[in-house]
Amino acid sequence: MDNNSNKDLLKKEIERMLGRALHSPSDFNFASESIQNKTNEYLSATTLMRIWGYINESCNTRMTTYNILARFVNYPDYESFVKHHENKFEAESEPVMSEHINTSDLQIGDRLEFSWNPGRRCLVEYMGECKFRVLQVDNSKIQVGDTFLCHFFILNQPLHIFDMHSYEDVTQTYVAGKKTGLTSLKIIKRPL
C-alpha cells in the first residue's frame, strides 16, 4: 500500500471512530475536540481540514501530526498503524448486512432498547435531531436522564454516542460494546 493509501485508510478509521464523515467546519471542530479529549494532544480544525482536503492550502503535514491521528485510533504512532495494515487483505468497505436502525427513520417519541456485554441494557427515547434521552439502564456508566447524540445503531457493531450529557453536566463521547458490539437491538414505537 502506498503512503497516500495509508493516509486515506487512517482518515477512514478516524471517521469510523468518530461515527461520522468529516464534511463541514462543525465536523472538523468536533474531530479536533474528540482527538484532544482522547489523546490530550491538540490538532486544530484547520489542520484537519487541510489533511482531509476540505481547504486547499499547500502545506506538508508533519509526521508528528500523523502520529497524533494514529494514537487517536489506538496505535502508538503512524508507523505502527502502517505496519499493522500492510498485510491486511480485509476489505475496507462492505455493505451493512446486520440489523440496523438509522435515526432518520425514527419519529419523536420512538423508543429503542439495546444491549451489550457484559449484561448491559439501555432503553432510550428519541427526542429528534439525532438526540436521545435514557429512560432505563442496567449495569452501565450511562445513567437515567442522560442525553446523547447518535446517528445509527448497528447490531454486532460498537455503538458510538456523542455529546453525552449526564447529571454532572459532563459532555463526552462514549462507546458501548467496544469489543463485541451491540448484542440486541429493537425499536419500540412511541406510545399512543
C-alpha positions as CSV (number, residue, x, y, z in Angstrom):
1,M,0.0,0.0,0.0
2,D,1.4,3.4,-0.9
3,N,1.7,6.3,1.5
4,N,-1.4,8.1,0.2
5,S,-3.4,4.9,0.6
6,N,-2.2,4.6,4.2
7,K,-3.2,8.2,4.9
8,D,-6.6,7.7,3.3
9,L,-7.1,4.5,5.4
10,L,-6.2,6.4,8.5
11,K,-8.7,9.1,7.7
12,K,-11.4,6.4,7.2
13,E,-10.5,4.8,10.5
14,I,-10.8,8.2,12.3
15,E,-14.2,8.8,10.7
16,R,-15.3,5.3,11.8
17,M,-14.1,6.1,15.4
18,L,-16.0,9.4,15.3
19,G,-19.1,7.8,13.9
20,R,-19.3,10.4,11.1
21,A,-17.7,11.6,7.9
22,L,-15.9,14.9,8.0
23,H,-17.6,17.3,5.5
24,S,-18.2,20.6,7.3
25,P,-16.4,23.0,9.6
26,S,-18.5,21.7,12.6
27,D,-17.4,18.1,11.8
28,F,-13.8,19.2,11.9
29,N,-14.3,21.1,15.1
30,F,-15.9,18.0,16.6
31,A,-13.0,15.9,15.4
32,S,-10.5,18.3,16.9
33,E,-12.2,18.2,20.3
34,S,-12.5,14.4,20.2
35,I,-8.9,13.9,19.3
36,Q,-7.8,16.3,22.1
37,N,-10.1,14.6,24.6
38,K,-8.7,11.1,23.8
39,T,-5.0,11.8,23.2
40,N,-4.5,15.0,25.3
41,E,-2.8,16.4,22.1
42,Y,-4.2,19.3,20.1
43,L,-4.8,19.4,16.3
44,S,-6.6,22.4,15.1
45,A,-9.7,22.1,12.9
46,T,-7.8,23.9,10.2
47,T,-5.1,21.3,10.2
48,L,-7.7,18.6,9.9
49,M,-9.4,20.4,7.1
50,R,-6.1,20.5,5.2
51,I,-5.5,16.8,5.7
52,W,-9.0,15.9,4.5
53,G,-8.7,18.3,1.5
54,Y,-11.6,20.4,2.7
55,I,-9.4,23.5,2.2
56,N,-6.7,23.7,-0.4
57,E,-3.5,25.1,1.2
58,S,-0.2,23.7,0.0
59,C,1.5,22.6,3.2
60,N,3.4,19.5,4.1
61,T,1.8,17.8,7.1
62,R,4.4,16.9,9.8
63,M,4.8,13.3,10.8
64,T,4.0,14.3,14.4
65,T,0.5,15.2,13.2
66,Y,0.0,11.7,11.7
67,N,1.3,10.2,14.9
68,I,-1.4,12.0,16.9
69,L,-4.0,10.8,14.4
70,A,-2.7,7.2,14.8
71,R,-2.8,7.5,18.6
72,F,-6.5,8.5,18.3
73,V,-7.3,5.2,16.6
74,N,-5.3,3.2,19.2
75,Y,-1.9,2.9,17.6
76,P,1.3,4.1,19.3
77,D,2.3,6.0,16.1
78,Y,1.7,6.3,12.4
79,E,4.5,3.8,11.6
80,S,2.7,1.2,13.7
81,F,-0.6,1.9,12.0
82,V,1.0,1.4,8.6
83,K,2.8,-1.9,9.6
84,H,-0.5,-3.3,11.0
85,H,-2.3,-2.6,7.7
86,E,0.5,-3.7,5.3
87,N,-0.5,-7.4,5.4
88,K,-4.2,-6.9,6.0
89,F,-6.2,-8.0,3.0
90,E,-9.6,-7.5,4.5
91,A,-12.0,-5.3,2.5
92,E,-12.1,-1.8,3.8
93,S,-15.7,-1.2,2.7
94,E,-18.6,-3.5,2.8
95,P,-22.4,-3.1,3.0
96,V,-24.0,-3.3,6.4
97,M,-25.8,-6.7,6.5
98,S,-26.7,-6.6,10.2
99,E,-29.9,-5.3,11.5
100,H,-29.6,-1.6,12.0
101,I,-31.6,1.5,12.8
102,N,-30.9,4.9,11.3
103,T,-32.2,7.8,13.4
104,S,-33.5,9.5,10.2
105,D,-36.1,6.7,10.2
106,L,-37.4,7.4,13.7
107,Q,-40.2,9.7,14.9
108,I,-40.0,11.7,18.1
109,G,-41.2,9.6,21.0
110,D,-40.0,6.3,19.4
111,R,-38.0,4.1,21.9
112,L,-35.1,1.9,21.3
113,E,-33.8,-0.9,23.5
114,F,-30.3,-2.2,23.0
115,S,-27.8,-4.3,25.0
116,W,-24.1,-5.1,25.0
117,N,-21.8,-7.3,27.0
118,P,-21.5,-8.0,29.8
119,G,-25.1,-7.8,30.8
120,R,-25.7,-4.1,29.9
121,R,-29.1,-2.9,28.7
122,C,-30.5,0.6,27.8
123,L,-33.9,1.9,26.9
124,V,-33.9,5.4,25.2
125,E,-36.4,7.7,23.8
126,Y,-35.8,9.6,20.5
127,M,-36.1,13.4,21.0
128,G,-35.5,14.5,17.4
129,E,-32.4,15.7,15.6
130,C,-30.4,12.6,16.4
131,K,-30.9,13.2,20.2
132,F,-31.9,10.5,22.7
133,R,-32.8,10.5,26.4
134,V,-32.0,7.5,28.6
135,L,-35.2,6.1,30.3
136,Q,-33.9,2.9,31.8
137,V,-30.4,1.4,32.1
138,D,-28.9,-1.8,33.7
139,N,-25.2,-2.3,34.6
140,S,-23.7,0.7,32.8
141,K,-22.0,4.0,33.4
142,I,-24.8,5.6,31.4
143,Q,-27.5,7.0,33.8
144,V,-31.2,7.5,33.6
145,G,-31.8,11.1,32.4
146,D,-28.6,11.3,30.4
147,T,-28.9,12.6,26.8
148,F,-26.7,11.9,23.8
149,L,-26.5,12.1,20.0
150,C,-26.3,9.1,17.8
151,H,-26.8,8.7,14.0
152,F,-27.3,5.0,13.7
153,F,-27.4,1.7,15.8
154,I,-26.0,-1.5,14.2
155,L,-26.4,-4.9,15.7
156,N,-23.0,-6.6,16.3
157,Q,-21.1,-3.3,15.9
158,P,-19.9,-0.9,18.6
159,L,-22.3,1.9,19.4
160,H,-20.7,5.4,19.2
161,I,-22.6,8.1,21.0
162,F,-21.6,11.7,21.2
163,D,-22.3,14.8,23.3
164,M,-23.4,12.7,26.2
165,H,-24.7,15.0,29.0
166,S,-25.0,13.4,32.4
167,Y,-26.4,14.6,35.7
168,E,-23.0,16.1,36.3
169,D,-23.3,18.0,33.0
170,V,-20.2,16.4,31.6
171,T,-20.1,16.2,27.8
172,Q,-18.3,13.2,26.4
173,T,-18.1,10.6,23.7
174,Y,-18.9,7.0,24.7
175,V,-18.6,3.6,23.0
176,A,-20.9,0.8,24.1
177,G,-19.9,-2.7,23.1
178,K,-16.4,-1.7,22.0
179,K,-15.2,-5.4,21.6
180,T,-18.3,-7.4,20.6
181,G,-20.8,-4.7,19.5
182,L,-24.5,-4.5,20.4
183,T,-25.9,-7.9,21.3
184,S,-29.6,-6.9,20.8
185,L,-31.4,-4.0,19.2
186,K,-35.1,-3.3,18.9
187,I,-37.4,-0.4,18.2
188,I,-40.5,0.3,20.3
189,K,-42.9,2.6,18.6
190,R,-44.0,5.6,20.6
191,P,-46.9,5.1,22.9
192,L,-50.2,6.4,21.5
